[in-house]
Amino acid sequence: MKLRVNGKDHEVDAPADMPLLWVLRDLLGMTGTKFGCGMAQCGACTVHLDGAPIRSCVTPASALAGKSIETIESLPADASHPVQRAWAELDVVQCGYCQSGQIMSAVALLASKPEPTDSDIDAAMNGNICRCGTYPRIRAAVHRAAELAKS
């Protein structure tokens, strides 16, 4: 099957029911997207499908023909994206395992709501579990990213 990932077309030989997560990690070598629960409950596997956040662990690759997939690897390697900058400025990360999913959810939120409220952030980030409990720093970093994006 043919998939468009991070702006590039890829031919992959995968079973139709293979979750996108494993296509990305095992077949394409894009290991930034993490496996967490395998049931779409934790958010570690969050990627964008046509700009909207989805859980790649339960999304079959066969459902993605003609769609655009963006992973954490699509963000600038120099960490210049406002969300990446805010995450670094506010020392959001502790263990870091959930952060690619957290960041991808935050990027999608800011694309749709450039000036989110606390309620908007809580709703958009709901389902992205951080076992280290950095939720207050995540919320502050989303607000900071919104400020950085304006300037």
N, CA, C and O atoms as a GROMACS GRO file, in nm:
protein
  604
    1MET      N    1   0.084  -0.118   0.000
    1MET     CA    2   0.000   0.000   0.000
    1MET      C    3   0.089   0.125   0.000
    1MET      O    4   0.206   0.120   0.037
    2LYS      N    5   0.029   0.234  -0.043
    2LYS     CA    6   0.102   0.361  -0.050
    2LYS      C    7   0.050   0.453   0.060
    2LYS      O    8  -0.071   0.475   0.073
    3LEU      N    9   0.143   0.507   0.140
    3LEU     CA   10   0.106   0.599   0.248
    3LEU      C   11   0.187   0.727   0.234
    3LEU      O   12   0.304   0.725   0.196
    4ARG      N   13   0.122   0.839   0.265
    4ARG     CA   14   0.190   0.968   0.265
    4ARG      C   15   0.219   1.006   0.410
    4ARG      O   16   0.128   1.036   0.487
    5VAL      N   17   0.347   1.003   0.446
    5VAL     CA   18   0.390   1.029   0.583
    5VAL      C   19   0.490   1.144   0.582
    5VAL      O   20   0.592   1.139   0.512
    6ASN      N   21   0.461   1.245   0.660
    6ASN     CA   22   0.550   1.362   0.672
    6ASN      C   23   0.586   1.421   0.536
    6ASN      O   24   0.700   1.461   0.511
    7GLY      N   25   0.485   1.426   0.448
    7GLY     CA   26   0.503   1.488   0.318
    7GLY      C   27   0.570   1.402   0.213
    7GLY      O   28   0.596   1.450   0.102
    8LYS      N   29   0.599   1.277   0.244
    8LYS     CA   30   0.665   1.188   0.148
    8LYS      C   31   0.581   1.062   0.128
    8LYS      O   32   0.521   1.010   0.222
    9ASP      N   33   0.579   1.014   0.004
    9ASP     CA   34   0.507   0.891  -0.025
    9ASP      C   35   0.596   0.771   0.006
    9ASP      O   36   0.715   0.770  -0.024
   10HIS      N   37   0.534   0.670   0.067
   10HIS     CA   38   0.604   0.546   0.103
   10HIS      C   39   0.523   0.428   0.054
   10HIS      O   40   0.401   0.424   0.072
   11GLU      N   41   0.590   0.331  -0.007
   11GLU     CA   42   0.529   0.203  -0.041
   11GLU      C   43   0.560   0.109   0.074
   11GLU      O   44   0.676   0.090   0.108
   12VAL      N   45   0.457   0.050   0.132
   12VAL     CA   46   0.479  -0.043   0.242
   12VAL      C   47   0.407  -0.175   0.213
   12VAL      O   48   0.296  -0.176   0.159
   13ASP      N   49   0.472  -0.282   0.249
   13ASP     CA   50   0.413  -0.414   0.236
   13ASP      C   51   0.366  -0.455   0.375
   13ASP      O   52   0.442  -0.509   0.455
   14ALA      N   53   0.239  -0.428   0.400
   14ALA     CA   54   0.184  -0.453   0.533
   14ALA      C   55   0.045  -0.514   0.520
   14ALA      O   56  -0.028  -0.483   0.425
   15PRO      N   57   0.008  -0.600   0.614
   15PRO     CA   58  -0.130  -0.650   0.614
   15PRO      C   59  -0.227  -0.533   0.631
   15PRO      O   60  -0.195  -0.434   0.697
   16ALA      N   61  -0.344  -0.545   0.572
   16ALA     CA   62  -0.443  -0.436   0.576
   16ALA      C   63  -0.482  -0.398   0.718
   16ALA      O   64  -0.515  -0.282   0.744
   17ASP      N   65  -0.478  -0.493   0.810
   17ASP     CA   66  -0.520  -0.463   0.947
   17ASP      C   67  -0.405  -0.423   1.039
   17ASP      O   68  -0.425  -0.404   1.159
   18MET      N   69  -0.284  -0.409   0.984
   18MET     CA   70  -0.170  -0.369   1.067
   18MET      C   71  -0.189  -0.226   1.115
   18MET      O   72  -0.212  -0.137   1.033
   19PRO      N   73  -0.181  -0.203   1.247
   19PRO     CA   74  -0.196  -0.067   1.298
   19PRO      C   75  -0.088   0.027   1.244
   19PRO      O   76   0.027  -0.011   1.226
   20LEU      N   77  -0.128   0.149   1.219
   20LEU     CA   78  -0.036   0.250   1.169
   20LEU      C   79   0.088   0.261   1.257
   20LEU      O   80   0.198   0.278   1.205
   21LEU      N   81   0.072   0.250   1.387
   21LEU     CA   82   0.187   0.259   1.478
   21LEU      C   83   0.299   0.166   1.436
   21LEU      O   84   0.415   0.207   1.432
   22TRP      N   85   0.265   0.042   1.404
   22TRP     CA   86   0.368  -0.057   1.369
   22TRP      C   87   0.420  -0.035   1.229
   22TRP      O   88   0.537  -0.065   1.202
   23VAL      N   89   0.338   0.017   1.139
   23VAL     CA   90   0.388   0.055   1.007
   23VAL      C   91   0.495   0.163   1.024
   23VAL      O   92   0.603   0.154   0.965
   24LEU      N   93   0.464   0.265   1.104
   24LEU     CA   94   0.559   0.374   1.126
   24LEU      C   95   0.687   0.324   1.190
   24LEU      O   96   0.796   0.352   1.141
   25ARG      N   97   0.675   0.251   1.298
   25ARG     CA   98   0.793   0.210   1.376
   25ARG      C   99   0.871   0.098   1.308
   25ARG      O  100   0.993   0.108   1.291
   26ASP      N  101   0.802  -0.008   1.269
   26ASP     CA  102   0.871  -0.128   1.222
   26ASP      C  103   0.904  -0.126   1.073
   26ASP      O  104   1.008  -0.176   1.032
   27LEU      N  105   0.816  -0.069   0.993
   27LEU     CA  106   0.839  -0.072   0.849
   27LEU      C  107   0.908   0.055   0.798
   27LEU      O  108   0.987   0.048   0.704
   28LEU      N  109   0.879   0.169   0.859
   28LEU     CA  110   0.937   0.295   0.812
   28LEU      C  111   1.048   0.347   0.903
   28LEU      O  112   1.114   0.445   0.868
   29GLY      N  113   1.070   0.284   1.016
   29GLY     CA  114   1.179   0.324   1.105
   29GLY      C  115   1.158   0.457   1.177
   29GLY      O  116   1.255   0.518   1.222
   30MET      N  117   1.034   0.501   1.186
   30MET     CA  118   1.002   0.627   1.255
   30MET      C  119   0.962   0.594   1.398
   30MET      O  120   0.845   0.568   1.426
   31THR      N  121   1.058   0.594   1.487
   31THR     CA  122   1.035   0.546   1.623
   31THR      C  123   0.996   0.655   1.722
   31THR      O  124   0.987   0.629   1.842
   32GLY      N  125   0.972   0.776   1.675
   32GLY     CA  126   0.929   0.883   1.765
   32GLY      C  127   0.791   0.861   1.820
   32GLY      O  128   0.762   0.903   1.932
   33THR      N  129   0.705   0.796   1.746
   33THR     CA  130   0.570   0.762   1.792
   33THR      C  131   0.583   0.640   1.881
   33THR      O  132   0.642   0.540   1.842
   34LYS      N  133   0.529   0.649   2.001
   34LYS     CA  134   0.550   0.546   2.102
   34LYS      C  135   0.431   0.452   2.118
   34LYS      O  136   0.316   0.490   2.096
   35PHE      N  137   0.461   0.329   2.157
   35PHE     CA  138   0.359   0.233   2.196
   35PHE      C  139   0.338   0.247   2.346
   35PHE      O  140   0.433   0.242   2.424
   36GLY      N  141   0.214   0.265   2.384
   36GLY     CA  142   0.182   0.276   2.527
   36GLY      C  143   0.092   0.162   2.569
   36GLY      O  144   0.138   0.062   2.623
   37CYS      N  145  -0.037   0.179   2.544
   37CYS     CA  146  -0.135   0.082   2.593
   37CYS      C  147  -0.186  -0.012   2.484
   37CYS      O  148  -0.229  -0.123   2.513
   38GLY      N  149  -0.182   0.031   2.358
   38GLY     CA  150  -0.235  -0.050   2.249
   38GLY      C  151  -0.386  -0.047   2.238
   38GLY      O  152  -0.444  -0.122   2.159
   39MET      N  153  -0.452   0.038   2.317
   39MET     CA  154  -0.599   0.044   2.319
   39MET      C  155  -0.653   0.185   2.300
   39MET      O  156  -0.770   0.211   2.329
   40ALA      N  157  -0.570   0.278   2.253
   40ALA     CA  158  -0.611   0.417   2.229
   40ALA      C  159  -0.652   0.489   2.356
   40ALA      O  160  -0.734   0.581   2.351
   41GLN      N  161  -0.595   0.450   2.470
   41GLN     CA  162  -0.632   0.510   2.597
   41GLN      C  163  -0.527   0.606   2.653
   41GLN      O  164  -0.560   0.692   2.734
   42CYS      N  165  -0.399   0.592   2.611
   42CYS     CA  166  -0.294   0.669   2.678
   42CYS      C  167  -0.241   0.787   2.596
   42CYS      O  168  -0.187   0.882   2.654
   43GLY      N  169  -0.255   0.783   2.464
   43GLY     CA  170  -0.212   0.895   2.380
   43GLY      C  171  -0.067   0.895   2.338
   43GLY      O  172  -0.026   0.983   2.263
   44ALA      N  173   0.014   0.799   2.384
   44ALA     CA  174   0.156   0.797   2.348
   44ALA      C  175   0.176   0.781   2.197
   44ALA      O  176   0.279   0.822   2.144
   45CYS      N  177   0.080   0.722   2.130
   45CYS     CA  178   0.093   0.694   1.986
   45CYS      C  179   0.028   0.801   1.898
   45CYS      O  180   0.007   0.776   1.779
   46THR      N  181  -0.002   0.916   1.952
   46THR     CA  182  -0.075   1.019   1.877
   46THR      C  183   0.006   1.072   1.759
   46THR      O  184   0.122   1.110   1.773
   47VAL      N  185  -0.060   1.072   1.643
   47VAL     CA  186  -0.008   1.133   1.520
   47VAL      C  187  -0.122   1.214   1.461
   47VAL      O  188  -0.233   1.212   1.513
   48HIS      N  189  -0.095   1.285   1.354
   48HIS     CA  190  -0.200   1.362   1.286
   48HIS      C  191  -0.241   1.290   1.158
   48HIS      O  192  -0.158   1.241   1.083
   49LEU      N  193  -0.370   1.287   1.135
   49LEU     CA  194  -0.427   1.237   1.010
   49LEU      C  195  -0.504   1.352   0.949
   49LEU      O  196  -0.607   1.394   1.002
   50ASP      N  197  -0.454   1.403   0.838
   50ASP     CA  198  -0.513   1.522   0.776
   50ASP      C  199  -0.528   1.636   0.877
   50ASP      O  200  -0.627   1.709   0.876
   51GLY      N  201  -0.429   1.649   0.965
   51GLY     CA  202  -0.424   1.757   1.061
   51GLY      C  203  -0.490   1.731   1.195
   51GLY      O  204  -0.474   1.810   1.288
   52ALA      N  205  -0.565   1.623   1.207
   52ALA     CA  206  -0.635   1.593   1.332
   52ALA      C  207  -0.560   1.484   1.408
   52ALA      O  208  -0.510   1.389   1.348
   53PRO      N  209  -0.554   1.496   1.541
   53PRO     CA  210  -0.485   1.393   1.618
   53PRO      C  211  -0.564   1.262   1.621
   53PRO      O  212  -0.686   1.262   1.639
   54ILE      N  213  -0.493   1.152   1.601
   54ILE     CA  214  -0.553   1.018   1.609
   54ILE      C  215  -0.459   0.928   1.688
   54ILE      O  216  -0.342   0.960   1.708
   55ARG      N  217  -0.512   0.816   1.733
   55ARG     CA  218  -0.431   0.715   1.802
   55ARG      C  219  -0.388   0.612   1.697
   55ARG      O  220  -0.470   0.538   1.643
   56SER      N  221  -0.260   0.609   1.670
   56SER     CA  222  -0.209   0.522   1.564
   56SER      C  223  -0.209   0.374   1.602
   56SER      O  224  -0.198   0.289   1.515
   57CYS      N  225  -0.221   0.342   1.730
   57CYS     CA  226  -0.218   0.202   1.773
   57CYS      C  227  -0.343   0.125   1.733
   57CYS      O  228  -0.340   0.002   1.729
   58VAL      N  229  -0.452   0.195   1.703
   58VAL     CA  230  -0.577   0.128   1.667
   58VAL      C  231  -0.626   0.167   1.528
   58VAL      O  232  -0.736   0.130   1.488
   59THR      N  233  -0.545   0.240   1.454
   59THR     CA  234  -0.584   0.284   1.320
   59THR      C  235  -0.520   0.192   1.217
   59THR      O  236  -0.398   0.193   1.202
   60PRO      N  237  -0.601   0.113   1.145
   60PRO     CA  238  -0.543   0.022   1.046
   60PRO      C  239  -0.484   0.099   0.928
   60PRO      O  240  -0.543   0.195   0.879
   61ALA      N  241  -0.370   0.056   0.883
   61ALA     CA  242  -0.302   0.123   0.773
   61ALA      C  243  -0.389   0.128   0.648
   61ALA      O  244  -0.381   0.224   0.571
   62SER      N  245  -0.472   0.026   0.627
   62SER     CA  246  -0.556   0.022   0.507
   62SER      C  247  -0.657   0.136   0.501
   62SER      O  248  -0.710   0.165   0.394
   63ALA      N  249  -0.684   0.201   0.613
   63ALA     CA  250  -0.782   0.310   0.617
   63ALA      C  251  -0.720   0.445   0.583
   63ALA      O  252  -0.788   0.547   0.590
   64LEU      N  253  -0.592   0.446   0.545
   64LEU     CA  254  -0.520   0.573   0.532
   64LEU      C  255  -0.485   0.612   0.389
   64LEU      O  256  -0.419   0.714   0.369
   65ALA      N  257  -0.528   0.537   0.292
   65ALA     CA  258  -0.497   0.570   0.152
   65ALA      C  259  -0.551   0.708   0.117
   65ALA      O  260  -0.667   0.739   0.145
   66GLY      N  261  -0.467   0.789   0.056
   66GLY     CA  262  -0.508   0.922   0.014
   66GLY      C  263  -0.510   1.025   0.124
   66GLY      O  264  -0.550   1.139   0.101
   67LYS      N  265  -0.467   0.989   0.242
   67LYS     CA  266  -0.467   1.081   0.355
   67LYS      C  267  -0.323   1.119   0.390
   67LYS      O  268  -0.228   1.049   0.353
   68SER      N  269  -0.309   1.229   0.461
   68SER     CA  270  -0.177   1.277   0.501
   68SER      C  271  -0.154   1.246   0.649
   68SER      O  272  -0.233   1.283   0.735
   69ILE      N  273  -0.043   1.179   0.676
   69ILE     CA  274  -0.006   1.141   0.812
   69ILE      C  275   0.115   1.225   0.852
   69ILE      O  276   0.211   1.237   0.776
   70GLU      N  277   0.109   1.283   0.971
   70GLU     CA  278   0.223   1.359   1.025
   70GLU      C  279   0.261   1.298   1.159
   70GLU      O  280   0.175   1.274   1.244
   71THR      N  281   0.389   1.274   1.178
   71THR     CA  282   0.440   1.219   1.303
   71THR      C  283   0.525   1.325   1.373
   71THR      O  284   0.547   1.433   1.320
   72ILE      N  285   0.573   1.292   1.490
   72ILE     CA  286   0.661   1.382   1.564
   72ILE      C  287   0.785   1.416   1.482
   72ILE      O  288   0.843   1.524   1.498
   73GLU      N  289   0.826   1.325   1.393
   73GLU     CA  290   0.942   1.351   1.308
   73GLU      C  291   0.917   1.462   1.206
   73GLU      O  292   1.011   1.511   1.143
   74SER      N  293   0.791   1.502   1.188
   74SER     CA  294   0.760   1.611   1.095
   74SER      C  295   0.793   1.748   1.152
   74SER      O  296   0.803   1.846   1.078
   75LEU      N  297   0.811   1.755   1.283
   75LEU     CA  298   0.847   1.883   1.346
   75LEU      C  299   0.994   1.911   1.323
   75LEU      O  300   1.072   1.818   1.302
   76PRO      N  301   1.034   2.038   1.326
   76PRO     CA  302   1.173   2.074   1.295
   76PRO      C  303   1.275   2.004   1.385
   76PRO      O  304   1.259   1.999   1.507
   77ALA      N  305   1.379   1.952   1.324
   77ALA     CA  306   1.486   1.884   1.398
   77ALA      C  307   1.559   1.981   1.491
   77ALA      O  308   1.618   1.939   1.591
   78ASP      N  309   1.555   2.110   1.458
   78ASP     CA  310   1.623   2.209   1.543
   78ASP      C  311   1.535   2.258   1.658
   78ASP      O  312   1.571   2.352   1.729
   79ALA      N  313   1.420   2.194   1.677
   79ALA     CA  314   1.327   2.226   1.787
   79ALA      C  315   1.279   2.370   1.784
   79ALA      O  316   1.262   2.432   1.889
   80SER      N  317   1.259   2.424   1.666
   80SER     CA  318   1.218   2.564   1.652
   80SER      C  319   1.066   2.584   1.649
   80SER      O  320   1.019   2.698   1.652
   81HIS      N  321   0.990   2.478   1.644
   81HIS     CA  322   0.844   2.491   1.646
   81HIS      C  323   0.804   2.552   1.782
   81HIS      O  324   0.865   2.518   1.883
   82PRO      N  325   0.705   2.640   1.786
   82PRO     CA  326   0.665   2.702   1.913
   82PRO      C  327   0.635   2.601   2.024
   82PRO      O  328   0.666   2.627   2.141
   83VAL      N  329   0.575   2.489   1.991
   83VAL     CA  330   0.546   2.390   2.095
   83VAL      C  331   0.676   2.329   2.148
   83VAL      O  332   0.692   2.312   2.268
   84GLN      N  333   0.767   2.296   2.060
   84GLN     CA  334   0.895   2.242   2.104
   84GLN      C  335   0.970   2.343   2.190
   84GLN      O  336   1.028   2.308   2.293
   85ARG      N  337   0.968   2.468   2.147
   85ARG     CA  338   1.037   2.572   2.224
   85ARG      C  339   0.976   2.588   2.362
   85ARG      O  340   1.049   2.597   2.461
   86ALA      N  341   0.844   2.591   2.370
   86ALA     CA  342   0.775   2.607   2.498
   86ALA      C  343   0.803   2.488   2.589
   86ALA      O  344   0.825   2.505   2.709
   87TRP      N  345   0.802   2.368   2.534
   87TRP     CA  346   0.830   2.248   2.613
   87TRP      C  347   0.969   2.259   2.676
   87TRP      O  348   0.987   2.225   2.793
   88ALA      N  349   1.065   2.305   2.599
   88ALA     CA  350   1.202   2.318   2.651
   88ALA      C  351   1.212   2.431   2.753
   88ALA      O  352   1.273   2.414   2.858
   89GLU      N  353   1.152   2.545   2.724
   89GLU     CA  354   1.158   2.660   2.815
   89GLU      C  355   1.101   2.627   2.952
   89GLU      O  356   1.154   2.671   3.054
   90LEU      N  357   0.993   2.550   2.955
   90LEU     CA  358   0.924   2.522   3.080
   90LEU      C  359   0.961   2.386   3.140
   90LEU      O  360   0.897   2.341   3.236
   91ASP      N  361   1.062   2.322   3.085
   91ASP     CA  362   1.108   2.192   3.138
   91ASP      C  363   0.992   2.097   3.162
   91ASP      O  364   0.978   2.041   3.270
   92VAL      N  365   0.910   2.079   3.060
   92VAL     CA  366   0.792   1.993   3.074
   92VAL      C  367   0.831   1.847   3.097
   92VAL      O  368   0.771   1.779   3.179
   93VAL      N  369   0.929   1.801   3.025
   93VAL     CA  370   0.960   1.658   3.021
   93VAL      C  371   1.024   1.609   3.150
   93VAL      O  372   1.114   1.672   3.205
   94GLN      N  373   0.975   1.495   3.197
   94GLN     CA  374   1.045   1.421   3.304
   94GLN      C  375   1.096   1.293   3.239
   94GLN      O  376   1.209   1.292   3.189
   95CYS      N  377   1.019   1.186   3.239
   95CYS     CA  378   1.070   1.063   3.177
   95CYS      C  379   1.068   1.075   3.025
   95CYS      O  380   1.153   1.017   2.957
   96GLY      N  381   0.971   1.150   2.972
   96GLY     CA  382   0.966   1.179   2.829
   96GLY      C  383   0.888   1.082   2.744
   96GLY      O  384   0.864   1.110   2.627
   97TYR      N  385   0.848   0.968   2.798
   97TYR     CA  386   0.787   0.866   2.715
   97TYR      C  387   0.660   0.913   2.646
   97TYR      O  388   0.638   0.881   2.529
   98CYS      N  389   0.577   0.987   2.713
   98CYS     CA  390   0.449   1.031   2.658
   98CYS      C  391   0.462   1.157   2.572
   98CYS      O  392   0.366   1.196   2.505
   99GLN      N  393   0.576   1.219   2.573
   99GLN     CA  394   0.586   1.354   2.519
   99GLN      C  395   0.563   1.367   2.369
   99GLN      O  396   0.512   1.470   2.326
  100SER      N  397   0.598   1.269   2.288
  100SER     CA  398   0.568   1.285   2.145
  100SER      C  399   0.418   1.293   2.124
  100SER      O  400   0.372   1.372   2.042
  101GLY      N  401   0.342   1.211   2.196
  101GLY     CA  402   0.196   1.219   2.186
  101GLY      C  403   0.140   1.348   2.242
  101GLY      O  404   0.048   1.407   2.184
  102GLN      N  405   0.196   1.393   2.354
  102GLN     CA  406   0.154   1.520   2.414
  102GLN      C  407   0.179   1.635   2.315
  102GLN      O  408   0.091   1.718   2.292
  103ILE      N  409   0.298   1.638   2.259
  103ILE     CA  410   0.335   1.746   2.166
  103ILE      C  411   0.247   1.744   2.042
  103ILE      O  412   0.202   1.849   1.997
  104MET      N  413   0.221   1.626   1.987
  104MET     CA  414   0.138   1.620   1.867
  104MET      C  415  -0.005   1.665   1.898
  104MET      O  416  -0.069   1.729   1.814
  105SER      N  417  -0.056   1.634   2.016
  105SER     CA  418  -0.190   1.683   2.054
  105SER      C  419  -0.189   1.834   2.070
  105SER      O  420  -0.284   1.902   2.029
  106ALA      N  421  -0.084   1.888   2.130
  106ALA     CA  422  -0.074   2.033   2.148
  106ALA      C  423  -0.062   2.106   2.014
  106ALA      O  424  -0.123   2.210   1.995
  107VAL      N  425   0.016   2.051   1.922
  107VAL     CA  426   0.031   2.112   1.789
  107VAL      C  427  -0.105   2.118   1.719
  107VAL      O  428  -0.140   2.220   1.660
  108ALA      N  429  -0.180   2.008   1.725
  108ALA     CA  430  -0.313   2.006   1.662
  108ALA      C  431  -0.407   2.106   1.727
  108ALA      O  432  -0.483   2.175   1.658
  109LEU      N  433  -0.402   2.115   1.859
  109LEU     CA  434  -0.487   2.212   1.929
  109LEU      C  435  -0.457   2.354   1.883
  109LEU      O  436  -0.549   2.429   1.849
  110LEU      N  437  -0.330   2.391   1.882
  110LEU     CA  438  -0.294   2.528   1.845
  110LEU      C  439  -0.322   2.559   1.698
  110LEU      O  440  -0.344   2.675   1.663
  111ALA      N  441  -0.322   2.458   1.614
  111ALA     CA  442  -0.358   2.479   1.473
  111ALA      C  443  -0.505   2.514   1.460
  111ALA      O  444  -0.544   2.590   1.371
  112SER      N  445  -0.588   2.458   1.549
  112SER     CA  446  -0.731   2.486   1.540
  112SER      C  447  -0.776   2.599   1.633
  112SER      O  448  -0.876   2.666   1.605
  113LYS      N  449  -0.703   2.621   1.742
  113LYS     CA  450  -0.736   2.727   1.838
  113LYS      C  451  -0.607   2.795   1.879
  113LYS      O  452  -0.542   2.752   1.974
  114PRO      N  453  -0.568   2.901   1.809
  114PRO     CA  454  -0.441   2.967   1.837
  114PRO      C  455  -0.430   3.030   1.975
  114PRO      O  456  -0.319   3.054   2.024
  115GLU      N  457  -0.543   3.058   2.039
  115GLU     CA  458  -0.542   3.116   2.173
  115GLU      C  459  -0.633   3.033   2.265
  115GLU      O  460  -0.741   3.079   2.302
  116PRO      N  461  -0.590   2.913   2.300
  116PRO     CA  462  -0.678   2.825   2.377
  116PRO      C  463  -0.692   2.868   2.523
  116PRO      O  464  -0.601   2.926   2.581
  117THR      N  465  -0.807   2.839   2.578
  117THR     CA  466  -0.832   2.859   2.722
  117THR      C  467  -0.782   2.734   2.796
  117THR      O  468  -0.747   2.634   2.734
  118ASP      N  469  -0.780   2.743   2.927
  118ASP     CA  470  -0.746   2.624   3.007
  118ASP      C  471  -0.842   2.509   2.974
  118ASP      O  472  -0.800   2.394   2.964
  119SER      N  473  -0.969   2.540   2.958
  119SER     CA  474  -1.068   2.436   2.925
  119SER      C  475  -1.041   2.374   2.790
  119SER      O  476  -1.054   2.253   2.774
  120ASP      N  477  -1.002   2.457   2.692
  120ASP     CA  478  -0.967   2.404   2.559
  120ASP      C  479  -0.848   2.310   2.569
  120ASP      O  480  -0.846   2.203   2.508
  121ILE      N  481  -0.749   2.350   2.647
  121ILE     CA  482  -0.628   2.269   2.662
  121ILE      C  483  -0.663   2.138   2.731
  121ILE      O  484  -0.623   2.030   2.686
  122ASP      N  485  -0.738   2.146   2.840
  122ASP     CA  486  -0.776   2.025   2.912
  122ASP      C  487  -0.852   1.928   2.822
  122ASP      O  488  -0.828   1.808   2.826
  123ALA      N  489  -0.945   1.980   2.742
  123ALA     CA  490  -1.023   1.894   2.652
  123ALA      C  491  -0.936   1.832   2.544
  123ALA      O  492  -0.949   1.713   2.515
  124ALA      N  493  -0.847   1.912   2.485
  124ALA     CA  494  -0.762   1.861   2.377
  124ALA      C  495  -0.658   1.762   2.426
  124ALA      O  496  -0.623   1.668   2.355
  125MET      N  497  -0.609   1.782   2.546
  125MET     CA  498  -0.504   1.697   2.600
  125MET      C  499  -0.560   1.578   2.678
  125MET      O  500  -0.486   1.488   2.718
  126ASN      N  501  -0.692   1.576   2.700
  126ASN     CA  502  -0.755   1.466   2.770
  126ASN      C  503  -0.726   1.335   2.696
  126ASN      O  504  -0.742   1.327   2.574
  127GLY      N  505  -0.685   1.236   2.768
  127GLY     CA  506  -0.653   1.109   2.704
  127GLY      C  507  -0.505   1.094   2.675
  127GLY      O  508  -0.460   0.986   2.635
  128ASN      N  509  -0.428   1.199   2.693
  128ASN     CA  510  -0.282   1.190   2.685
  128ASN      C  511  -0.233   1.176   2.829
  128ASN      O  512  -0.228   1.274   2.904
  129ILE      N  513  -0.198   1.056   2.865
  129ILE     CA  514  -0.162   1.028   3.004
  129ILE      C  515  -0.012   1.049   3.025
  129ILE      O  516   0.071   1.003   2.947
  130CYS      N  517   0.019   1.120   3.133
  130CYS     CA  518   0.158   1.142   3.176
  130CYS      C  519   0.172   1.080   3.313
  130CYS      O  520   0.121   1.134   3.412
  131ARG      N  521   0.242   0.969   3.321
  131ARG     CA  522   0.253   0.904   3.452
  131ARG      C  523   0.343   0.981   3.547
  131ARG      O  524   0.343   0.953   3.667
  132CYS      N  525   0.421   1.077   3.496
  132CYS     CA  526   0.504   1.162   3.583
  132CYS      C  527   0.423   1.278   3.641
  132CYS      O  528   0.468   1.344   3.735
  133GLY      N  529   0.305   1.303   3.587
  133GLY     CA  530   0.217   1.407   3.641
  133GLY      C  531   0.257   1.549   3.605
  133GLY      O  532   0.240   1.640   3.687
  134THR      N  533   0.308   1.571   3.484
  134THR     CA  534   0.351   1.706   3.446
  134THR      C  535   0.238   1.789   3.387
  134THR      O  536   0.264   1.884   3.313
  135TYR      N  537   0.115   1.756   3.417
  135TYR     CA  538   0.000   1.826   3.359
  135TYR      C  539   0.003   1.978   3.377
  135TYR      O  540  -0.028   2.050   3.282
  136PRO      N  541   0.038   2.030   3.494
  136PRO     CA  542   0.042   2.177   3.507
  136PRO      C  543   0.147   2.239   3.413
  136PRO      O  544   0.124   2.346   3.357
  137ARG      N  545   0.261   2.173   3.397
  137ARG     CA  546   0.363   2.227   3.306
  137ARG      C  547   0.321   2.212   3.161
  137ARG      O  548   0.352   2.297   3.078
  138ILE      N  549   0.250   2.105   3.129
  138ILE     CA  550   0.199   2.087   2.992
  138ILE      C  551   0.102   2.200   2.959
  138ILE      O  552   0.112   2.261   2.853
  139ARG      N  553   0.008   2.228   3.049
  139ARG     CA  554  -0.089   2.336   3.026
  139ARG      C  555  -0.016   2.470   3.010
  139ARG      O  556  -0.046   2.546   2.918
  140ALA      N  557   0.079   2.498   3.097
  140ALA     CA  558   0.155   2.623   3.087
  140ALA      C  559   0.234   2.629   2.956
  140ALA      O  560   0.245   2.736   2.895
  141ALA      N  561   0.288   2.517   2.913
  141ALA     CA  562   0.365   2.514   2.788
  141ALA      C  563   0.276   2.537   2.666
  141ALA      O  564   0.319   2.599   2.569
  142VAL      N  565   0.154   2.488   2.670
  142VAL     CA  566   0.061   2.513   2.558
  142VAL      C  567   0.031   2.663   2.551
  142VAL      O  568   0.030   2.721   2.442
  143HIS      N  569   0.007   2.725   2.666
  143HIS     CA  570  -0.014   2.871   2.667
  143HIS      C  571   0.110   2.944   2.615
  143HIS      O  572   0.098   3.038   2.537
  144ARG      N  573   0.227   2.901   2.658
  144ARG     CA  574   0.352   2.965   2.613
  144ARG      C  575   0.371   2.945   2.463
  144ARG      O  576   0.414   3.038   2.394
  145ALA      N  577   0.341   2.828   2.412
  145ALA     CA  578   0.353   2.803   2.268
  145ALA      C  579   0.260   2.894   2.190
  145ALA      O  580   0.296   2.943   2.082
  146ALA      N  581   0.142   2.918   2.243
  146ALA     CA  582   0.048   3.011   2.176
  146ALA      C  583   0.110   3.151   2.170
  146ALA      O  584   0.099   3.220   2.068
  147GLU      N  585   0.173   3.193   2.279
  147GLU     CA  586   0.241   3.325   2.279
  147GLU      C  587   0.354   3.327   2.177
  147GLU      O  588   0.368   3.424   2.102
  148LEU      N  589   0.435   3.223   2.175
  148LEU     CA  590   0.548   3.217   2.081
  148LEU      C  591   0.502   3.217   1.937
  148LEU      O  592   0.566   3.277   1.850
  149ALA      N  593   0.392   3.150   1.911
  149ALA     CA  594   0.340   3.143   1.774
  149ALA      C  595   0.294   3.280   1.725
  149ALA      O  596   0.301   3.309   1.605
  150LYS      N  597   0.248   3.365   1.817
  150LYS     CA  598   0.202   3.499   1.779
  150LYS      C  599   0.318   3.590   1.741
  150LYS      O  600   0.303   3.679   1.658
  151SER      N  601   0.434   3.567   1.802
  151SER     CA  602   0.547   3.657   1.780
  151SER      C  603   0.637   3.614   1.667
  151SER      O  604   0.736   3.681   1.637
   0.00000   0.00000   0.00000
